[in-house]
Amino acid sequence: MDDLQHGTRNKKGDWAPTEPLGLAPIWSWPPQPGAVARWLVGYVWPWNLVALATALAVWFLVLPDAAQMAELSWRWIVPLWLANTAGIALWFGAFEARLYRRRAQERRFKYNGKFPAEQPSDVFWFRSQNLDNALRCFLISVPIGTALEALLLWLCASGQAATVSWTEAPLYLAGLALLAPIVHEVHFYGIHRAIHWGPLYRWVHAIHHNSVNPSPWSSLSMHPVEAAAYFGVALWMLALPTHGFIAVLFFHLAGYGAIVGHIGFDRIELGDTHAPRSSAYAHYLHHKHFDVNYCDNGVFPLDHWFGSWHDGSPEGERRMQERFRRRRERVNASSSAS
Protein backbone atom coordinates (compact mmCIF):
# COMPACT_ATOMS: atom_id res chain seq x y z
CA MET A 1 0.00 0.00 0.00
CA ASP A 2 1.29 3.46 -0.90
CA ASP A 3 1.17 5.63 2.21
CA LEU A 4 2.03 8.73 0.14
CA GLN A 5 -1.51 8.64 -1.22
CA HIS A 6 -2.65 9.58 2.29
CA GLY A 7 0.22 11.74 3.57
CA THR A 8 3.70 13.12 3.10
CA ARG A 9 7.17 12.10 4.27
CA ASN A 10 9.90 14.61 5.10
CA LYS A 11 13.66 14.28 4.56
CA LYS A 12 14.10 12.59 7.96
CA GLY A 13 11.59 9.91 6.98
CA ASP A 14 8.81 11.13 9.27
CA TRP A 15 5.33 10.62 7.83
CA ALA A 16 2.30 12.85 8.45
CA PRO A 17 -1.29 12.53 7.21
CA THR A 18 -2.51 15.02 4.64
CA GLU A 19 -5.92 15.36 6.28
CA PRO A 20 -5.85 17.39 9.51
CA LEU A 21 -7.42 16.06 12.67
CA GLY A 22 -11.06 16.93 13.22
CA LEU A 23 -13.27 17.34 16.26
CA ALA A 24 -16.33 15.27 17.07
CA PRO A 25 -19.17 16.25 14.66
CA ILE A 26 -21.61 16.56 17.57
CA TRP A 27 -20.19 20.09 17.94
CA SER A 28 -20.70 21.01 14.29
CA TRP A 29 -23.29 23.54 13.14
CA PRO A 30 -25.36 23.08 11.12
CA PRO A 31 -25.89 19.49 12.31
CA GLN A 32 -24.36 16.66 10.28
CA PRO A 33 -26.50 13.56 10.99
CA GLY A 34 -24.47 11.26 8.74
CA ALA A 35 -21.18 12.31 10.27
CA VAL A 36 -22.62 11.95 13.78
CA ALA A 37 -23.85 8.43 12.98
CA ARG A 38 -20.38 7.42 11.74
CA TRP A 39 -18.80 9.03 14.78
CA LEU A 40 -21.10 7.06 17.11
CA VAL A 41 -19.95 3.83 15.49
CA GLY A 42 -16.35 4.95 16.02
CA TYR A 43 -17.12 5.77 19.66
CA VAL A 44 -17.81 2.09 20.25
CA TRP A 45 -15.73 0.33 17.61
CA PRO A 46 -13.01 -0.77 17.86
CA TRP A 47 -11.20 0.49 20.95
CA ASN A 48 -14.01 0.83 23.50
CA LEU A 49 -15.56 -2.44 22.38
CA VAL A 50 -12.24 -4.19 23.00
CA ALA A 51 -12.17 -2.77 26.53
CA LEU A 52 -15.77 -3.89 27.11
CA ALA A 53 -15.13 -7.40 25.75
CA THR A 54 -11.99 -7.96 27.81
CA ALA A 55 -13.68 -6.55 30.93
CA LEU A 56 -16.58 -8.98 30.48
CA ALA A 57 -14.12 -11.85 30.07
CA VAL A 58 -12.40 -10.99 33.37
CA TRP A 59 -15.71 -10.45 35.16
CA PHE A 60 -17.16 -13.81 34.17
CA LEU A 61 -14.05 -15.99 33.86
CA VAL A 62 -11.62 -14.69 36.50
CA LEU A 63 -13.41 -12.95 39.36
CA PRO A 64 -15.29 -14.89 42.05
CA ASP A 65 -18.72 -13.99 43.41
CA ALA A 66 -19.32 -10.96 45.62
CA ALA A 67 -19.23 -13.01 48.80
CA GLN A 68 -15.58 -13.90 48.21
CA MET A 69 -14.62 -10.39 47.06
CA ALA A 70 -16.14 -8.97 50.27
CA GLU A 71 -12.89 -10.08 51.90
CA LEU A 72 -9.57 -8.63 50.73
CA SER A 73 -7.72 -11.80 49.88
CA TRP A 74 -4.81 -12.80 47.70
CA ARG A 75 -6.92 -15.75 46.53
CA TRP A 76 -8.84 -13.53 44.12
CA ILE A 77 -6.55 -10.51 43.83
CA VAL A 78 -3.56 -12.48 42.50
CA PRO A 79 -5.62 -14.17 39.72
CA LEU A 80 -6.97 -10.71 38.81
CA TRP A 81 -3.44 -9.31 38.61
CA LEU A 82 -2.27 -12.27 36.53
CA ALA A 83 -5.22 -11.86 34.14
CA ASN A 84 -4.54 -8.14 33.78
CA THR A 85 -0.84 -8.75 33.18
CA ALA A 86 -1.45 -11.49 30.62
CA GLY A 87 -4.15 -9.53 28.84
CA ILE A 88 -2.08 -6.35 28.53
CA ALA A 89 0.97 -8.38 27.46
CA LEU A 90 -0.98 -10.12 24.71
CA TRP A 91 -2.74 -6.94 23.54
CA PHE A 92 0.30 -4.66 23.48
CA GLY A 93 2.53 -7.51 22.38
CA ALA A 94 0.40 -8.24 19.32
CA PHE A 95 0.95 -4.71 17.99
CA GLU A 96 4.59 -4.71 19.04
CA ALA A 97 5.28 -8.02 17.32
CA ARG A 98 3.57 -7.15 14.05
CA LEU A 99 4.59 -3.52 13.64
CA TYR A 100 7.92 -3.27 15.48
CA ARG A 101 9.43 -6.75 15.52
CA ARG A 102 8.31 -8.25 12.22
CA ARG A 103 7.80 -4.76 10.77
CA ALA A 104 5.03 -6.19 8.63
CA GLN A 105 4.28 -2.83 7.01
CA GLU A 106 7.86 -1.57 7.26
CA ARG A 107 7.70 2.24 7.76
CA ARG A 108 4.48 2.82 5.88
CA PHE A 109 2.20 5.20 7.81
CA LYS A 110 4.79 5.47 10.63
CA TYR A 111 4.92 8.98 12.08
CA ASN A 112 8.54 8.82 13.22
CA GLY A 113 10.86 7.50 10.54
CA LYS A 114 12.94 5.52 13.04
CA PHE A 115 12.10 2.56 15.26
CA PRO A 116 12.85 2.78 19.01
CA ALA A 117 15.30 -0.11 18.75
CA GLU A 118 17.41 2.10 16.46
CA GLN A 119 17.71 4.84 19.10
CA PRO A 120 19.44 3.59 22.29
CA SER A 121 19.61 6.25 25.00
CA ASP A 122 20.86 6.66 28.56
CA VAL A 123 17.45 8.01 29.65
CA PHE A 124 16.11 4.43 29.50
CA TRP A 125 16.86 1.47 31.71
CA PHE A 126 19.51 -0.65 29.96
CA ARG A 127 19.60 2.07 27.25
CA SER A 128 16.60 0.37 25.62
CA GLN A 129 13.27 2.13 25.20
CA ASN A 130 11.44 -1.14 24.59
CA LEU A 131 12.84 -2.87 27.67
CA ASP A 132 12.46 0.21 29.86
CA ASN A 133 8.85 0.78 28.79
CA ALA A 134 7.82 -2.87 29.16
CA LEU A 135 9.36 -3.15 32.63
CA ARG A 136 7.67 0.03 33.83
CA CYS A 137 4.38 -1.19 32.38
CA PHE A 138 4.41 -4.55 34.17
CA LEU A 139 6.34 -3.70 37.34
CA ILE A 140 4.60 -0.38 38.09
CA SER A 141 1.49 0.54 36.13
CA VAL A 142 -0.37 -2.77 35.87
CA PRO A 143 0.11 -3.64 39.58
CA ILE A 144 -1.02 -0.16 40.68
CA GLY A 145 -4.02 -0.25 38.36
CA THR A 146 -4.92 -3.72 39.62
CA ALA A 147 -4.64 -2.58 43.25
CA LEU A 148 -7.11 0.26 42.64
CA GLU A 149 -9.41 -2.10 40.73
CA ALA A 150 -9.31 -4.63 43.59
CA LEU A 151 -9.97 -1.93 46.18
CA LEU A 152 -13.09 -0.77 44.34
CA LEU A 153 -14.31 -4.33 43.84
CA TRP A 154 -13.90 -4.94 47.57
CA LEU A 155 -15.74 -1.72 48.47
CA CYS A 156 -18.66 -2.73 46.24
CA ALA A 157 -18.77 -6.35 47.40
CA SER A 158 -18.47 -5.51 51.11
CA GLY A 159 -21.27 -2.92 51.00
CA GLN A 160 -19.01 0.03 51.77
CA ALA A 161 -19.88 1.65 48.45
CA ALA A 162 -23.40 2.41 47.25
CA THR A 163 -24.29 -0.22 44.66
CA VAL A 164 -27.18 -1.35 42.49
CA SER A 165 -27.59 -4.66 40.68
CA TRP A 166 -28.10 -5.24 36.98
CA THR A 167 -31.55 -6.69 37.67
CA GLU A 168 -32.54 -3.56 39.61
CA ALA A 169 -31.23 -0.93 37.18
CA PRO A 170 -29.99 -2.40 33.88
CA LEU A 171 -30.47 0.79 31.85
CA TYR A 172 -28.82 2.95 34.49
CA LEU A 173 -25.73 0.72 34.68
CA ALA A 174 -25.59 0.41 30.90
CA GLY A 175 -25.64 4.21 30.77
CA LEU A 176 -22.74 4.37 33.23
CA ALA A 177 -20.79 1.93 31.07
CA LEU A 178 -21.44 4.00 27.94
CA LEU A 179 -20.37 7.19 29.71
CA ALA A 180 -17.22 5.65 31.21
CA PRO A 181 -15.02 6.51 28.15
CA ILE A 182 -16.08 10.17 28.45
CA VAL A 183 -15.23 10.20 32.16
CA HIS A 184 -11.86 8.67 31.32
CA GLU A 185 -11.20 11.33 28.68
CA VAL A 186 -12.04 14.27 30.94
CA HIS A 187 -10.15 12.75 33.87
CA PHE A 188 -7.09 12.15 31.69
CA TYR A 189 -7.13 15.73 30.45
CA GLY A 190 -7.24 17.06 34.01
CA ILE A 191 -4.44 14.94 35.44
CA HIS A 192 -2.38 15.34 32.29
CA ARG A 193 -2.43 19.12 32.54
CA ALA A 194 -1.54 18.83 36.23
CA ILE A 195 1.52 16.63 35.72
CA HIS A 196 2.81 19.00 33.05
CA TRP A 197 3.28 21.60 35.80
CA GLY A 198 7.04 22.12 36.15
CA PRO A 199 7.92 20.29 39.40
CA LEU A 200 5.47 17.44 38.75
CA TYR A 201 6.69 17.11 35.20
CA ARG A 202 10.33 16.82 36.24
CA TRP A 203 9.58 14.44 39.11
CA VAL A 204 6.80 12.35 37.56
CA HIS A 205 5.79 12.79 33.95
CA ALA A 206 9.21 13.15 32.33
CA ILE A 207 9.57 9.37 32.51
CA HIS A 208 6.69 8.92 30.09
CA HIS A 209 7.90 11.69 27.80
CA ASN A 210 11.33 10.11 27.47
CA SER A 211 9.62 8.11 24.73
CA VAL A 212 9.40 10.87 22.14
CA ASN A 213 9.03 8.12 19.55
CA PRO A 214 6.28 6.10 21.30
CA SER A 215 5.55 2.46 20.63
CA PRO A 216 3.03 0.03 22.20
CA TRP A 217 5.12 -0.61 25.34
CA SER A 218 5.24 3.17 25.92
CA SER A 219 1.50 3.17 26.59
CA LEU A 220 1.78 2.42 30.32
CA SER A 221 5.39 3.41 30.91
CA MET A 222 4.80 5.63 33.93
CA HIS A 223 6.10 6.84 37.27
CA PRO A 224 4.11 5.29 40.16
CA VAL A 225 2.43 8.64 40.94
CA GLU A 226 1.30 9.02 37.34
CA ALA A 227 0.07 5.42 37.22
CA ALA A 228 -2.00 5.96 40.38
CA ALA A 229 -3.49 9.19 39.04
CA TYR A 230 -4.14 7.64 35.62
CA PHE A 231 -5.91 4.50 36.86
CA GLY A 232 -7.53 6.60 39.60
CA VAL A 233 -10.19 7.49 37.04
CA ALA A 234 -12.11 4.51 38.45
CA LEU A 235 -12.58 6.34 41.76
CA TRP A 236 -15.15 8.57 40.07
CA MET A 237 -17.55 5.62 40.11
CA LEU A 238 -17.98 6.16 43.85
CA ALA A 239 -19.79 9.45 43.16
CA LEU A 240 -22.95 7.55 42.20
CA PRO A 241 -24.53 4.20 43.02
CA THR A 242 -22.49 1.75 41.01
CA HIS A 243 -21.55 -1.87 40.38
CA GLY A 244 -18.27 -3.76 40.64
CA PHE A 245 -18.19 -4.38 36.91
CA ILE A 246 -17.76 -0.63 36.33
CA ALA A 247 -14.45 -0.81 38.23
CA VAL A 248 -13.26 -3.58 35.92
CA LEU A 249 -14.41 -1.62 32.87
CA PHE A 250 -12.49 1.47 33.97
CA PHE A 251 -9.29 -0.57 34.33
CA HIS A 252 -9.72 -1.94 30.82
CA LEU A 253 -10.55 1.44 29.28
CA ALA A 254 -7.44 2.94 30.86
CA GLY A 255 -5.17 -0.09 30.44
CA TYR A 256 -6.06 -1.56 27.08
CA GLY A 257 -7.10 1.83 25.71
CA ALA A 258 -3.72 3.42 26.47
CA ILE A 259 -2.29 1.85 23.34
CA VAL A 260 -4.42 4.03 21.07
CA GLY A 261 -2.12 7.04 21.31
CA HIS A 262 1.11 5.04 21.27
CA ILE A 263 0.84 2.74 18.26
CA GLY A 264 3.09 5.06 16.27
CA PHE A 265 1.37 4.28 12.96
CA ASP A 266 -1.52 6.23 11.44
CA ARG A 267 -3.05 3.20 9.73
CA ILE A 268 -2.88 -0.52 10.38
CA GLU A 269 -2.68 -2.45 7.14
CA LEU A 270 -5.08 -5.41 7.06
CA GLY A 271 -4.40 -6.44 3.49
CA ASP A 272 -3.41 -4.81 0.24
CA THR A 273 -6.35 -2.38 0.13
CA HIS A 274 -7.69 -2.03 3.69
CA ALA A 275 -5.92 0.07 6.31
CA PRO A 276 -8.16 1.50 9.06
CA ARG A 277 -7.06 4.62 10.95
CA SER A 278 -5.48 4.07 14.36
CA SER A 279 -6.55 7.38 16.00
CA ALA A 280 -2.97 7.73 17.25
CA TYR A 281 -2.00 11.02 15.62
CA ALA A 282 -3.32 13.46 18.23
CA HIS A 283 -1.33 11.89 21.05
CA TYR A 284 1.73 11.39 18.85
CA LEU A 285 1.74 15.16 18.32
CA HIS A 286 1.69 15.55 22.10
CA HIS A 287 4.80 13.38 22.44
CA LYS A 288 6.44 15.31 19.62
CA HIS A 289 5.58 18.86 20.71
CA PHE A 290 5.05 18.34 24.47
CA ASP A 291 2.49 21.11 25.08
CA VAL A 292 -0.41 20.23 22.77
CA ASN A 293 -3.25 17.69 22.72
CA TYR A 294 -3.49 16.77 26.39
CA CYS A 295 -6.33 14.41 25.53
CA ASP A 296 -7.58 12.87 22.29
CA ASN A 297 -10.61 15.22 22.17
CA GLY A 298 -12.79 12.27 21.24
CA VAL A 299 -16.01 13.73 22.69
CA PHE A 300 -15.27 17.04 24.38
CA PRO A 301 -12.82 19.29 22.46
CA LEU A 302 -11.04 20.27 25.65
CA ASP A 303 -7.75 21.18 23.98
CA HIS A 304 -9.63 23.29 21.45
CA TRP A 305 -11.50 25.09 24.22
CA PHE A 306 -8.37 25.73 26.30
CA GLY A 307 -6.01 26.65 23.46
CA SER A 308 -3.75 23.59 23.28
CA TRP A 309 -5.25 21.91 20.20
CA HIS A 310 -2.96 20.94 17.32
CA ASP A 311 -4.67 19.31 14.34
CA GLY A 312 -1.46 18.49 12.49
CA SER A 313 -2.01 21.17 9.84
CA PRO A 314 0.31 24.08 8.98
CA GLU A 315 -2.22 26.39 10.65
CA GLY A 316 -2.11 24.25 13.79
CA GLU A 317 1.68 24.49 13.73
CA ARG A 318 1.48 28.27 13.35
CA ARG A 319 -0.89 28.59 16.31
CA MET A 320 1.39 26.43 18.45
CA GLN A 321 4.49 28.43 17.57
CA GLU A 322 2.64 31.69 18.27
CA ARG A 323 1.62 30.36 21.68
CA PHE A 324 5.21 29.35 22.41
CA ARG A 325 6.42 32.81 21.33
CA ARG A 326 4.01 34.56 23.70
CA ARG A 327 5.12 32.29 26.53
CA ARG A 328 8.79 33.09 25.92
CA GLU A 329 7.97 36.80 25.97
CA ARG A 330 6.20 36.45 29.33
CA VAL A 331 9.13 34.50 30.77
CA ASN A 332 11.65 37.04 29.46
CA ALA A 333 9.57 39.94 30.78
CA SER A 334 9.34 38.30 34.19
CA SER A 335 13.09 37.67 34.25
CA SER A 336 13.82 41.28 33.30
CA ALA A 337 11.49 42.60 36.00
CA SER A 338 13.22 40.55 38.67
Contacts in CASP RR format, 6 or more apart in sequence:
PFRMAT RR
TARGET T0000
AUTHOR 0000-0000-0000
METHOD contacts of the structure
MODEL  1
MDDLQHGTRNKKGDWAPTEPLGLAPIWSWPPQPGAVARWLVGYVWPWNLV
ALATALAVWFLVLPDAAQMAELSWRWIVPLWLANTAGIALWFGAFEARLY
RRRAQERRFKYNGKFPAEQPSDVFWFRSQNLDNALRCFLISVPIGTALEA
LLLWLCASGQAATVSWTEAPLYLAGLALLAPIVHEVHFYGIHRAIHWGPL
YRWVHAIHHNSVNPSPWSSLSMHPVEAAAYFGVALWMLALPTHGFIAVLF
FHLAGYGAIVGHIGFDRIELGDTHAPRSSAYAHYLHHKHFDVNYCDNGVF
PLDHWFGSWHDGSPEGERRMQERFRRRRERVNASSSAS
1 105 0 8 1.000
1 108 0 8 1.000
1 269 0 8 1.000
1 271 0 8 1.000
1 272 0 8 1.000
1 273 0 8 1.000
1 275 0 8 1.000
3 9 0 8 1.000
3 15 0 8 1.000
3 108 0 8 1.000
3 109 0 8 1.000
3 266 0 8 1.000
3 267 0 8 1.000
6 17 0 8 1.000
6 18 0 8 1.000
6 19 0 8 1.000
6 109 0 8 1.000
6 266 0 8 1.000
6 267 0 8 1.000
7 15 0 8 1.000
7 16 0 8 1.000
7 17 0 8 1.000
7 18 0 8 1.000
8 15 0 8 1.000
8 16 0 8 1.000
8 18 0 8 1.000
9 15 0 8 1.000
9 16 0 8 1.000
10 16 0 8 1.000
12 113 0 8 1.000
13 107 0 8 1.000
13 113 0 8 1.000
14 111 0 8 1.000
14 112 0 8 1.000
14 113 0 8 1.000
15 107 0 8 1.000
15 108 0 8 1.000
15 109 0 8 1.000
15 110 0 8 1.000
15 111 0 8 1.000
15 113 0 8 1.000
15 266 0 8 1.000
16 111 0 8 1.000
16 312 0 8 1.000
17 266 0 8 1.000
17 281 0 8 1.000
17 312 0 8 1.000
20 311 0 8 1.000
20 312 0 8 1.000
20 313 0 8 1.000
20 316 0 8 1.000
21 281 0 8 1.000
21 282 0 8 1.000
21 310 0 8 1.000
21 311 0 8 1.000
21 312 0 8 1.000
22 311 0 8 1.000
23 297 0 8 1.000
23 298 0 8 1.000
23 301 0 8 1.000
23 304 0 8 1.000
24 39 0 8 1.000
24 297 0 8 1.000
24 298 0 8 1.000
24 299 0 8 1.000
24 300 0 8 1.000
24 301 0 8 1.000
25 32 0 8 1.000
25 34 0 8 1.000
25 35 0 8 1.000
25 36 0 8 1.000
25 39 0 8 1.000
26 36 0 8 1.000
26 39 0 8 1.000
26 299 0 8 1.000
27 301 0 8 1.000
28 35 0 8 1.000
43 181 0 8 1.000
43 299 0 8 1.000
46 276 0 8 1.000
47 256 0 8 1.000
47 257 0 8 1.000
47 260 0 8 1.000
47 279 0 8 1.000
48 181 0 8 1.000
48 253 0 8 1.000
50 91 0 8 1.000
50 256 0 8 1.000
50 257 0 8 1.000
51 181 0 8 1.000
51 249 0 8 1.000
51 252 0 8 1.000
51 253 0 8 1.000
51 255 0 8 1.000
51 256 0 8 1.000
51 257 0 8 1.000
52 177 0 8 1.000
52 249 0 8 1.000
52 252 0 8 1.000
54 87 0 8 1.000
54 91 0 8 1.000
54 252 0 8 1.000
54 256 0 8 1.000
55 245 0 8 1.000
55 248 0 8 1.000
55 249 0 8 1.000
55 251 0 8 1.000
55 252 0 8 1.000
58 80 0 8 1.000
58 83 0 8 1.000
58 84 0 8 1.000
58 248 0 8 1.000
58 252 0 8 1.000
59 245 0 8 1.000
59 248 0 8 1.000
62 79 0 8 1.000
62 80 0 8 1.000
62 83 0 8 1.000
63 69 0 8 1.000
63 76 0 8 1.000
63 80 0 8 1.000
63 153 0 8 1.000
63 248 0 8 1.000
64 76 0 8 1.000
66 156 0 8 1.000
66 157 0 8 1.000
67 157 0 8 1.000
68 75 0 8 1.000
68 76 0 8 1.000
68 157 0 8 1.000
69 76 0 8 1.000
69 153 0 8 1.000
69 154 0 8 1.000
69 156 0 8 1.000
69 157 0 8 1.000
69 158 0 8 1.000
70 154 0 8 1.000
70 157 0 8 1.000
70 158 0 8 1.000
70 159 0 8 1.000
71 154 0 8 1.000
71 158 0 8 1.000
72 150 0 8 1.000
72 154 0 8 1.000
77 146 0 8 1.000
77 150 0 8 1.000
80 146 0 8 1.000
80 149 0 8 1.000
80 150 0 8 1.000
80 153 0 8 1.000
81 142 0 8 1.000
81 143 0 8 1.000
81 146 0 8 1.000
84 142 0 8 1.000
84 145 0 8 1.000
84 146 0 8 1.000
84 149 0 8 1.000
84 251 0 8 1.000
85 138 0 8 1.000
85 142 0 8 1.000
87 256 0 8 1.000
88 137 0 8 1.000
88 138 0 8 1.000
88 142 0 8 1.000
88 220 0 8 1.000
88 255 0 8 1.000
88 256 0 8 1.000
89 138 0 8 1.000
91 256 0 8 1.000
91 259 0 8 1.000
92 137 0 8 1.000
92 216 0 8 1.000
92 217 0 8 1.000
92 219 0 8 1.000
92 259 0 8 1.000
93 216 0 8 1.000
93 217 0 8 1.000
95 216 0 8 1.000
95 259 0 8 1.000
95 263 0 8 1.000
96 130 0 8 1.000
96 215 0 8 1.000
96 216 0 8 1.000
96 217 0 8 1.000
98 104 0 8 1.000
99 105 0 8 1.000
99 215 0 8 1.000
99 216 0 8 1.000
99 263 0 8 1.000
99 264 0 8 1.000
99 265 0 8 1.000
99 268 0 8 1.000
100 115 0 8 1.000
100 116 0 8 1.000
100 117 0 8 1.000
100 130 0 8 1.000
100 215 0 8 1.000
100 216 0 8 1.000
103 115 0 8 1.000
104 269 0 8 1.000
105 265 0 8 1.000
105 268 0 8 1.000
105 269 0 8 1.000
107 113 0 8 1.000
108 265 0 8 1.000
108 267 0 8 1.000
108 269 0 8 1.000
109 265 0 8 1.000
109 266 0 8 1.000
109 267 0 8 1.000
109 268 0 8 1.000
109 269 0 8 1.000
109 275 0 8 1.000
110 264 0 8 1.000
110 265 0 8 1.000
110 266 0 8 1.000
111 264 0 8 1.000
111 265 0 8 1.000
111 266 0 8 1.000
111 280 0 8 1.000
111 281 0 8 1.000
111 284 0 8 1.000
111 288 0 8 1.000
112 212 0 8 1.000
112 213 0 8 1.000
112 264 0 8 1.000
112 284 0 8 1.000
114 213 0 8 1.000
115 213 0 8 1.000
115 215 0 8 1.000
116 129 0 8 1.000
116 130 0 8 1.000
116 211 0 8 1.000
116 213 0 8 1.000
116 215 0 8 1.000
117 128 0 8 1.000
117 129 0 8 1.000
117 130 0 8 1.000
119 129 0 8 1.000
119 213 0 8 1.000
120 127 0 8 1.000
120 128 0 8 1.000
120 129 0 8 1.000
121 127 0 8 1.000
121 129 0 8 1.000
121 210 0 8 1.000
123 210 0 8 1.000
124 131 0 8 1.000
124 132 0 8 1.000
124 133 0 8 1.000
124 210 0 8 1.000
125 131 0 8 1.000
125 132 0 8 1.000
125 135 0 8 1.000
125 136 0 8 1.000
126 132 0 8 1.000
129 210 0 8 1.000
129 211 0 8 1.000
129 213 0 8 1.000
129 215 0 8 1.000
129 217 0 8 1.000
129 218 0 8 1.000
130 215 0 8 1.000
130 217 0 8 1.000
132 210 0 8 1.000
132 221 0 8 1.000
133 211 0 8 1.000
133 215 0 8 1.000
133 217 0 8 1.000
133 218 0 8 1.000
133 221 0 8 1.000
134 217 0 8 1.000
134 221 0 8 1.000
136 207 0 8 1.000
136 220 0 8 1.000
136 221 0 8 1.000
136 222 0 8 1.000
137 217 0 8 1.000
137 219 0 8 1.000
137 220 0 8 1.000
137 221 0 8 1.000
140 222 0 8 1.000
140 223 0 8 1.000
140 224 0 8 1.000
140 227 0 8 1.000
141 220 0 8 1.000
141 221 0 8 1.000
141 222 0 8 1.000
141 227 0 8 1.000
141 230 0 8 1.000
141 231 0 8 1.000
141 255 0 8 1.000
142 220 0 8 1.000
142 255 0 8 1.000
144 224 0 8 1.000
144 227 0 8 1.000
144 228 0 8 1.000
144 231 0 8 1.000
145 227 0 8 1.000
145 228 0 8 1.000
145 231 0 8 1.000
145 232 0 8 1.000
145 251 0 8 1.000
145 254 0 8 1.000
146 251 0 8 1.000
148 228 0 8 1.000
148 231 0 8 1.000
148 232 0 8 1.000
148 234 0 8 1.000
148 235 0 8 1.000
148 251 0 8 1.000
149 231 0 8 1.000
149 234 0 8 1.000
149 247 0 8 1.000
149 248 0 8 1.000
149 250 0 8 1.000
149 251 0 8 1.000
152 161 0 8 1.000
152 234 0 8 1.000
152 235 0 8 1.000
152 237 0 8 1.000
152 238 0 8 1.000
152 244 0 8 1.000
152 247 0 8 1.000
153 244 0 8 1.000
153 247 0 8 1.000
153 248 0 8 1.000
154 160 0 8 1.000
155 161 0 8 1.000
155 238 0 8 1.000
156 163 0 8 1.000
156 242 0 8 1.000
156 243 0 8 1.000
156 244 0 8 1.000
156 247 0 8 1.000
157 244 0 8 1.000
161 238 0 8 1.000
161 242 0 8 1.000
162 238 0 8 1.000
162 240 0 8 1.000
162 241 0 8 1.000
162 242 0 8 1.000
163 241 0 8 1.000
163 242 0 8 1.000
163 243 0 8 1.000
163 244 0 8 1.000
164 172 0 8 1.000
164 173 0 8 1.000
164 241 0 8 1.000
164 242 0 8 1.000
164 243 0 8 1.000
165 243 0 8 1.000
166 173 0 8 1.000
166 243 0 8 1.000
169 241 0 8 1.000
172 241 0 8 1.000
173 242 0 8 1.000
173 243 0 8 1.000
173 245 0 8 1.000
173 246 0 8 1.000
176 237 0 8 1.000
176 240 0 8 1.000
176 242 0 8 1.000
176 243 0 8 1.000
176 246 0 8 1.000
177 245 0 8 1.000
177 246 0 8 1.000
177 249 0 8 1.000
180 246 0 8 1.000
180 249 0 8 1.000
180 250 0 8 1.000
180 253 0 8 1.000
181 253 0 8 1.000
181 299 0 8 1.000
182 299 0 8 1.000
182 300 0 8 1.000
183 233 0 8 1.000
183 236 0 8 1.000
183 250 0 8 1.000
184 233 0 8 1.000
184 250 0 8 1.000
184 253 0 8 1.000
184 254 0 8 1.000
185 295 0 8 1.000
185 296 0 8 1.000
185 298 0 8 1.000
185 299 0 8 1.000
185 300 0 8 1.000
185 302 0 8 1.000
186 295 0 8 1.000
186 300 0 8 1.000
186 302 0 8 1.000
187 232 0 8 1.000
187 233 0 8 1.000
187 236 0 8 1.000
188 230 0 8 1.000
188 233 0 8 1.000
188 294 0 8 1.000
188 295 0 8 1.000
189 294 0 8 1.000
189 295 0 8 1.000
189 302 0 8 1.000
189 303 0 8 1.000
190 294 0 8 1.000
191 226 0 8 1.000
191 229 0 8 1.000
191 230 0 8 1.000
192 294 0 8 1.000
192 295 0 8 1.000
193 294 0 8 1.000
194 200 0 8 1.000
194 229 0 8 1.000
195 201 0 8 1.000
195 204 0 8 1.000
195 205 0 8 1.000
195 225 0 8 1.000
195 226 0 8 1.000
195 229 0 8 1.000
196 205 0 8 1.000
196 291 0 8 1.000
196 294 0 8 1.000
201 209 0 8 1.000
203 223 0 8 1.000
203 225 0 8 1.000
204 223 0 8 1.000
204 225 0 8 1.000
204 226 0 8 1.000
205 223 0 8 1.000
205 226 0 8 1.000
207 221 0 8 1.000
207 222 0 8 1.000
207 223 0 8 1.000
207 226 0 8 1.000
208 218 0 8 1.000
208 221 0 8 1.000
208 222 0 8 1.000
208 223 0 8 1.000
208 226 0 8 1.000
209 287 0 8 1.000
209 290 0 8 1.000
210 221 0 8 1.000
211 218 0 8 1.000
211 221 0 8 1.000
211 262 0 8 1.000
211 287 0 8 1.000
212 287 0 8 1.000
212 288 0 8 1.000
213 287 0 8 1.000
214 261 0 8 1.000
214 262 0 8 1.000
214 264 0 8 1.000
214 283 0 8 1.000
214 284 0 8 1.000
214 287 0 8 1.000
215 262 0 8 1.000
215 263 0 8 1.000
215 264 0 8 1.000
216 259 0 8 1.000
216 262 0 8 1.000
216 263 0 8 1.000
218 262 0 8 1.000
219 255 0 8 1.000
219 257 0 8 1.000
219 258 0 8 1.000
219 259 0 8 1.000
219 261 0 8 1.000
219 262 0 8 1.000
220 227 0 8 1.000
220 255 0 8 1.000
220 258 0 8 1.000
222 230 0 8 1.000
230 254 0 8 1.000
231 250 0 8 1.000
231 251 0 8 1.000
231 254 0 8 1.000
231 255 0 8 1.000
232 254 0 8 1.000
233 250 0 8 1.000
233 253 0 8 1.000
233 254 0 8 1.000
234 246 0 8 1.000
234 247 0 8 1.000
234 250 0 8 1.000
234 251 0 8 1.000
234 254 0 8 1.000
237 246 0 8 1.000
237 247 0 8 1.000
237 250 0 8 1.000
260 278 0 8 1.000
260 279 0 8 1.000
260 280 0 8 1.000
260 283 0 8 1.000
260 296 0 8 1.000
261 278 0 8 1.000
261 279 0 8 1.000
261 280 0 8 1.000
261 282 0 8 1.000
261 283 0 8 1.000
261 284 0 8 1.000
261 296 0 8 1.000
262 280 0 8 1.000
262 283 0 8 1.000
263 278 0 8 1.000
263 280 0 8 1.000
264 278 0 8 1.000
264 280 0 8 1.000
264 284 0 8 1.000
265 278 0 8 1.000
265 280 0 8 1.000
266 277 0 8 1.000
266 278 0 8 1.000
266 280 0 8 1.000
266 281 0 8 1.000
267 275 0 8 1.000
267 276 0 8 1.000
267 277 0 8 1.000
267 278 0 8 1.000
268 275 0 8 1.000
268 276 0 8 1.000
268 278 0 8 1.000
269 275 0 8 1.000
270 276 0 8 1.000
279 296 0 8 1.000
281 312 0 8 1.000
282 293 0 8 1.000
282 296 0 8 1.000
282 297 0 8 1.000
282 310 0 8 1.000
283 293 0 8 1.000
283 296 0 8 1.000
285 292 0 8 1.000
285 293 0 8 1.000
285 310 0 8 1.000
285 312 0 8 1.000
286 292 0 8 1.000
286 293 0 8 1.000
286 294 0 8 1.000
289 310 0 8 1.000
289 320 0 8 1.000
291 308 0 8 1.000
291 320 0 8 1.000
291 323 0 8 1.000
291 324 0 8 1.000
292 303 0 8 1.000
292 308 0 8 1.000
292 309 0 8 1.000
292 310 0 8 1.000
292 320 0 8 1.000
293 303 0 8 1.000
293 308 0 8 1.000
293 309 0 8 1.000
293 310 0 8 1.000
294 302 0 8 1.000
294 303 0 8 1.000
294 308 0 8 1.000
295 302 0 8 1.000
295 303 0 8 1.000
297 303 0 8 1.000
297 304 0 8 1.000
297 309 0 8 1.000
301 309 0 8 1.000
303 309 0 8 1.000
303 310 0 8 1.000
307 323 0 8 1.000
308 323 0 8 1.000
309 316 0 8 1.000
310 316 0 8 1.000
310 317 0 8 1.000
310 319 0 8 1.000
310 320 0 8 1.000
END
